[in-house]
């Protein structure tokens, strides 16, 4: 049962990461901001291999920041 939940969460996080990469790629921001966001996504992707729930929380926080206009270097 635990494994099924983990697989479900993995599928959700993987789909959301894919969507997040698309969002970052299409943002109208300076290249430095896009690079910073891409790096954050890569860190979250790597974290998902070791701590999936933490990676999901970090992805939530990053996407919320993007939605609210808090973009690093995007002043």
Secondary structure, DSSP 8 states (H G I E B T S, - for coil): -HHHHHHHHHHHHHHHHHHHHHHHHH--S-HHHHHHHHHHHHHHHHHHTT-HHHHHHHHHHHHHHHHTT--TT--
